[in-house]
Amino acid sequence: MPTPLNIRDIGPDRKRALEQEAKAAGTSIAEVVRGWIDAGIARSRADRDRAAWVAAAEAAIADEAAHLEDHGPSLARFRSTHAGSA
């Protein structure tokens, strides 16, 4: 069973806002906060995964650009070597 979430020193305005959110959601303040924390953690993980994917893609794009610079496009090279044999 979940234990109560103890929130200290967040100020009366935040407490009031949390109470209103919990009332609107029909749940406890603790559940509202847990949901927000879980959503924040999931968002952070997704952002890190996306950043890692972008970094890997940037490296791959740079590698492909270097290959194109050195060797030209692969399809054009394939066509030029097999065009005479058809």
Beta strands, then each sheet from edge to edge (+ up, - down):
end
